[in-house]
Every structure is written in structure tokens, then in C-alpha cells.
Amino acid sequence: MGYFPLGENISKEILDGMRPASGATGTILTVLHNPDFRSIWYVGSLGEVGRRMELLVLSWLMLQLTDSYFQLGLVFAFNNLPRPMISLYTGYIADRFPRAKVLLAGQMINVLTAVVLLSVLAYDFDLIKPWHVFGAVFIQGITKSIEDPSRRTAIFDIVGQNRLVNALSLDVISNNLGKMTGPIVAGILLDVSGFTGAYSVLLAVHIVNLVLMTRLRIPGYGGPAQVEPIVRSMRVAISYAWKSPALVGLFYITIIMNALAFPFQQFIPAIGKDELEVGVVLVGLLVAADGIGQLAGAGIMALSRDLRFHGRVFVLGCLGVLLVGIFFVWSPWYALTFSLLTLGGIFQSGFATMQSTITMLSTPHDMRGRMMGLLSVFIGVGTPLGAAEIGLVASSVSIQWAISMNMLAGLMLLLPAVFMTPLAWKPLTQAEADPVEESPEPENSVQEPLINDA
């Protein structure tokens, strides 16, 4: 049941907020008319370009240093290790501090990290050791954990509920522009100018994005008037999520996909190099295939109107990724592998867009940063273990069997969430009409999520 103060009339706005929330009543062009959204969209796009460039450069560097599937998997593991460690705190920060300043702080760390690693590469390449790579990707994971809750809740603050699906679809488009262009650019730079040249361009990308962040204008939502202690605040968010069947199902599926499915992406360079026997430029293009597919899928999502069954799109996206993952790794031809990865990216766009949309529409305004932080925790819980496990099995058996067995396990574990949660069967009901002036709740109360039983 939703909570309403006793003795108050229920306004039309609140009743409207209880209707199944589409999160999409405009179009992609309507969202792009907002200059503040365009600014944060540019920042997200360029930031993802830099992140994907850095991941390919460092993954290729690790292959050159060690030629080990296990250590290649550890690159992805260290990159995602900060998520379960600090994401609840960064979600709390997103709810309590100016989001533009949080984004600036994270980007400054990216710039400093690139400066240090570039200095070592330029001085003497032979000084580079695997621990340098692990340290760099770990710091990148920290900044990603800082940035995600603040940037995505800032998007909600800028565009509001009615344009959220369109805005988040465009955010997925920006992420996938980065996933598409970052590896391609990195592969070309590695082939033409080596590691030092590639990292010089990467540093320039980070600096330009830092300058763009100084132009952000984000509505000054500072959280509730009474600031809770951090531990109690996080406990309230976890308690709220536990009472929402939609959020419980979403978090369960998130753990499965990030532990068993998505770590395969880290091993695409090894598949290209060892199984398809292509050079770094074609490896970069192969890594970009997933982003090309996600870009196409996100474009379709951004054009959607009055979408009601968010969970259904989310679940179908998961099923598609797992099925494609079983087969692509056995392909003996580059073109077929590229096509299957592109198809998997289309399915992943439904997963990615609806993951954030369901989380925010199911959460009250003053809790969205913490809930996005909690989502990031569940993303990070499984990813390091999954990446290390695939690398270990691949070193012992083969990369094909390691990935295929993970995908099959993911399919089996996905079924309980499909049948035991309302994600695939009921339209989502927004947790809170936004924006609506509401009377303050009792200090110790925990608002219960609204569930549509229709």
C-alpha cells in the first residue's frame, strides 16, 4: 500500500502518480530540446569513450605482458571491485551533495590517473608491470562508482518522470557510442602509435570532458531537510528495496547477468587474437560490435511512447544476451562473430535501459541516489567473481566452454525471477508522483513501495 498522511485529501496529481508509469510520454527530440540534458548527455558520451578506450588499451597491454586469460579476467575483476565496496556510500553522496561537484571530483581522479600511467609509459615501457594495470582499472572503477548514481539521478532531476525512458535511452545511446567508438579508436591508435600514443589521446579526452563538466547545470535537489546518519539512511533504502517485489527481482537478475553473462565482454580481445587470429584494429572493431548493437537497440527504445511493461523488456533482454552468448563463442568466422555480438548488443540495450528506469520509477525522489548506489553494489557483487572464474576455467579448459557454461547457468537461474516476481507480468507503478508537495512523514517510518495488483 502507498502511504498518505491521515486527514488529507488525495490530490489529482497523486492519483495520476499511482497509474501505471510509462516513463515515456514524449519522443527523443523532446528530450534533446532541453539544453541541460544535452550537456550531461555530452559528458556521458565522452566519458564512456574514454573509459572504453582505456579498458581496451589496458586489456591489450595485459595480453602483451602476460598472455594469460586469468590475468585478463582479473583486469575486469579489479575494474568492478570498487562497486560493491563503495557504491552505497556514493549513492548516499548523490542524495546529499551537489551532483555536478561529485561528477567533477570523479573526473579529476581520471585525469590524474592517466597522467601518472602515461608518464611511466613514456619514461620506460619496461617498467610497466601487471599491478600498474590492475591499479589503473581499479581507480577507474572507483570513479565509475562515484559518477553513476549522481549522473543518472541528475538526468531524472533534469527531465522528470514523463521523459525518463527517452532520456535514459539516450543515455544508453551515449554509453554505446562510447562502447562503439572507444575500442575502434583505441585499436587504431595502438596499431599506429603504440601504447604511449594511445594514452596521450586518452588523457586529452579526459581533460576535455573535465572542461565540459564545468558547464553542467543540474537542479539543486539537496535531499530531505533532515539528514539521516549514513548507516541508518542506507538501512532505510535496503528495507524499502526488500519490500518491493519488482526491485528484488531486478537486483537478483542483475547479480546473475553480471556474474555469469557480461564478463564475457572482457575476453573478446583474446577471442579475436587467439581464436579468430586477427590484429588489434579488427579486435577493436570486434569489441565495438556489442556497442553497435546496443546503439541500435537504444535508438528503438528512445522512440518508444507510453511504454508500460518495463520489466518485460528487461527480462527479454536478459534472455537474448544469454542465448547469443552460448553460440557466438563457437563461431569460426570473424563476420559471424561480429554479427552475433551486434545482435547481443541489441538485447542488452533493453536490459540496460530498463534496469535504471525500473529502479528509479520504483523509488521515492529522496531515495533514488541511494537506490542507484544499491543497484551498483549488486552489479559489482557478481562481476569480479564472474570475470575471474571465466579466466580460470578458460586457462584450464577453453575460452569457448568457459563462456558457454556460464551462459547456460545464467538461463537456469533466470527462470525463478521470471515466474516469481511481477517484472514480466505486471505494469510498473511509480512509487511517488513527481513532483508533488507531500506532507512530511513520521521520522521513523519507512515508505512502502506501491505494487500494481491490477
N, C-alpha and C positions, 0 to 999 in steps of 0.2 A: 504494500500500500504506500502511496505517496503521503508526505507529511504536509498538513495545512494547519496554521495556527487556529485554535479554537476561537469562535466568536467572530471570525472574519468571513466576509462574502468571498466566494471563489470567483475571481475575475475572468473575463473572457480570454484574456491573454494566457492565463494559467491553464484554462481548459484547452486552448489551442496547443499549448505546450505538451498536453497529455496525448494528443493524437499521434498516431504512428509517424515518427520523424523520418522524413526523407533525407534531409540534409542537402537537398539539391533541388532548388526551385528556379534557378537561373541557368545560364549557359556559361561556357568557358569565356566568352567575350565579356559578359557582365562582370566577372571577377577581375579580368585584366584591365577593366576601366579604372580600377582602384589603384592609384599610384603607390600607396603604401604597401599594398600586396605585391605590386611589381618589384619594388625594392627588395623585399625579403625573398621573393622568388629568384631574383638575380643572385642574391647572396647564396641561397641554397644550391643553385645550379653550379656556380663557380666553385663552391666549397666541395661539391661532390666530384667535380672534375679533378680537383687537386687530390682528394682522398683516393680516388681510383687510380690516378697516375702513380701515387706513392705506393699503393698496395702492389701494383704490377712490378714497379721498379724494384721494390724490396723483395718480392717473391722471386723474381728472376735472379736477383743478387744472391738469395739464399740457395737457389738451384746451382748457381755457378760456384758458390763456396763449398757446398756440402754434397750435392747430387743425392739428397735424401728426401724421400716422401714424408717421413716422420717429421723432420725439421721444417719442411714446407708447411705441413699441417700446424706445427707449433706457431708459425707466423700468424696464422688466422686465429689460433687459440689465444695468443698474447694480445692480439688486437681487440678481442672481445672480452678478455678477462676483466677489465675495469667495469663493465656493465653491471654484473651482479654485486660488485663491491661498493659502488658509489652512486648508482642511478637513483635510489630512493632519496639520497641527500640532494642530488641535483634536481630531482623533481620538487623537493621542498624549496630549494633555491628559486626555481621557476615560479613558485607561488608566492614568494616573499620579497624578491628583489627585482629591480628593473630589468626586463628581459634583454633589452638592447645592450646593456652593460655586461650581462652574463655572456652574450654572444661575442662581444669584443674581447673579453678576457680569454675565452677559449681559443679564439683565432690568434691572439698574441702568442699563446703557447705553441701553436702550429708553426708560426714564423720562426720562433727561437729554435725549435727542434730541427727545422730544415736548415737553418744557418749552421748549427753545430755539425750535423751529418755531412753537409756539403763541404765544410771546412776540412773534415777528416778525409773525405774522398779526394779533394783537390790536393791536399798535402801529400798523402801517400796511400794509394789504394790498398796496399798490402797490410795496412794497419786495421782494416775493416775485419771484424770478427762476427760470428753469428749473434753474439749478445748485443752488438750495436743494432742489428736489425730488430731483435726482439724488443729492445728498449724503445726504438723509434715507433714501432707499431703499437706498443703498449701506451705510449704517450698519446698517439693518435686516437686510441680507444678512449682514453680519459677525456680528451676534448670533444669527441663524438658524444660521449655520455653527458657532458655538460651542455652541449648545444641542442641535442634532440628535444628534450622536454620544453626548453624555453622557446625554440623556434616554432615548434608545431602548435603549442598553446598560443603563441603570438599570432599565428595565422588565424586561429579561431577568434582571437580578440579583434583582429583587423576586419575579417569578412563576416563574422556572425554565423548563426546556425544554418540559415537558409541557403547559404552558398558554400557550406563546408565541404560537401563531397566534390564539387567542382574545384574548390581551392586545393584540397588535398590530392585530387587527381593531377592538378598542375604541379603540385609538389612532387608527386611520384614521377611526373614527366621530367622535372628538373633533375631528380635523382638519377633517372635513367639516361638523360642526356649526358650526365657525368659518367655513368657506367658505360655508355657507348663511346664517348669521345676520349675519356681519360685513358683507357687501355690502348686505344689506337694511337693517340699522340705519344704515349709513353713508349710503345713498341717502336714507332718510327724514330723517336729521339734516341733510344738505346741503340738502334741499328746504325744511326748516323753519327752520333756524338758521344756514345757511351754513357756510363753512369754519372759522370760529373756534369755533362751537358744536360742530361735529363733532369738532374736535381737542381740545376741552375734555373731551368724553366719552371720547375715546381715551386721554387722559392718565390719567383716572380708572381705566380698565380696566387700564392698565399698572401703576398703583400697587397696585390690589387684587391683581393677580397676583404682584407682588413680595412682598406680605404672605403670600399663600398659600405661596410658595416657602420661607418660613422654617419651615413646618410639615412639610416633606418629611423622610421617614426612608428612606434608601437604604442597603442593606447595604454595609459598609465594605470592599469589594474594592479593594485598592490596587495591583493588578498583581503581576508576579513579584517575588520577593525581590531579584533582581539587576536593577537598572535599566540598560537599554542606552542608549547615546548616541542622540539623536533621529534622526540621519541613518541610522545602522545599523538602528534599530528600524523606521523606515519602509521601508527596503530589504528587511528580512525580511518585512514584511507584503505588499509588492508581489510578492516572489518567491513567497510562498505562494499569492497570488491567481493568478499566472500559471500555476501547476501545477494549478489546479482548472478543468476544462472548464466546470463549472456557473457559477463566478464569472466566467470570461472571457466566456461567453455573456451573462450577466446585465449585465455592465458595458458590453458592446458594444451591447446593446439599450437600455440606459439612455441612452447617448450619442445614439442615433438618436431616441428618443422625446423627449428634452429639447431636441434641436436642431431637429427637424422637426415635432413634434406639439404638445407642451404650450405653446409660446409663443403659440399662437392665443388662449389664455385672456386674454392682456393686451389683445387687440383687441376683446373683447366690448363694452366701453363704446362704442367707435367704431362697431361694427356697430349697436348699439341706437340711438345718436344719429343716425347718418348714413343707414343703410340702412332701419331699421325706424321711424325718426323718432318715438322715444318719449322721455319725460323721464327725469330722474335716478332717480326712485323705481322705475320699471319697468326701467331699466338695472341698478339694484342687484339687482332680483329676477332678471333675466336672468343676471347674473354668478353669482348663488346657485344657478342651476339645476344646474350641474355638481356643486356640493356636495350638493344634494338627492339626485342620483343616486348619488354616492359613499356617502352616508349609508345609502341603501337597500342598496347592494351590500355595504358593510362589515357591515351587520346580518346579512346572509345568511352572510358569511364567519365572523362571530363565533359563529354557531350550528353551524358545521361540527364534525364529530367524525372523528378518525382520518384526516385528510387526508394523502395520500402524494405525489401528483403536484403539488407546489407549482409547478414550472416550467410545467406545462401551463396552470394557471390564469393564471400570469404572461403567457405568450405569447398566450393567447386574449384577455386584457385589452388587450394592445397592438393586436391586430388589430381589435378592436371600436372602440377610440378612433380609429384611423386611418380606418376606413370611415365612422364617423359624421362625422368631421371633413371628409371630402370633400363631404358633402351638406348639412350644416346651414347653411353659409355662403351657400348659394344660396336659402334659404327666404325667400319674400316676406312671410310671416305670423309675427307675434310668437309665437302659440301653438305653431306647428310648430317654430320655432326653439327655444323653451323646452323642448319635448318631446324634441327630438333632443339637446340639451345634457344633459338629465337622463339619457337613455339612455347617452350617452358617459361620464357620471359613474359609472354602474353598472359599465361595463367598466374604468374607471380604478381603481375600488376593488380589483379583483383584481390589477391591476398594482402598486398601492401597498402592499397588504398583503404580497404575496409577495416584493416587492423586498427589504424589510427581513428577512423571515423567511428567505429563501434565504441572504442574506448572513450572518446570524448563525448559522444551523444549519450552514453550511459552514465555520465558522471556530472555532478553539480559543478558550477563555474569555479568555485573557490577550491576545488579538489583536482582540477584537470592536470595541473603540472605534476602533482604527486602521483596521479594515476598513470600519466605518461612515463614518469620515472619508474613506477612499478612494472609497467609493460617492458621497459628497457631492462629491468632486472631479469624478467622471465626470458627475454631474448638472450641475455648474456649467460644465464644459468646453463643452458644446453650447448651453446656454440663452442666454447673452448673444449669441452669433453668430446663433442662430436668430431671436431677437426683433428684432435689428437688421436682419437680412435680410428678414424678413416686412414690417417697417415700410418699408424701402427699396423693395421691389417693390410694396407697396400704394400708395406715393406715386407710383410711376411708371406702374403698370398699374391694378390694382384690388385691394381687400382680398379679394374672392372668389377671384380667380386666385392671389393670393399664398399663401393658406392651402391651397387645393386642390392646387396643385403640390407644396407641402411634404408633404402627406399621401400623395400618390402616390409621391413619392420615398421616404418612410418605409416604405411597403409593400414596395417593391422591395428596399430594404436590409435589411428584416427577415428575408427568406427564408433567407439564408445561416445566420443564427443558429438558425433553426427546424430546419434539416436537418443542421447540422454540430456542434451541441452537444447534450448529453444533457438539456437543460432540459425539452423537451416529451415525451421518450420514456422516461425512467428515473425511478424514485422517488428522492428525495433521501436520502443517507446522512449522518447527523450526523457532524461532524468529531471530536467529542470527547464522551464520556459526561459528563454534568453533573448533579450534582457528583460527582467521583471523585478520590480522592487518587492522584496519579501520581508516580512517581519522577522526579527532575529529569533533563532531557535534557542531552546534551553541549552546552557553551556555544555552539559554532559551528554547531550543527545547525539545519536548517530543516525543521519537521514537514511531511510531505507530506499533502495532503488525501486523505480517503477517497472513493473513487468506487465506486458500486454497479454492478457489471457484470452483475447478475442480470437 
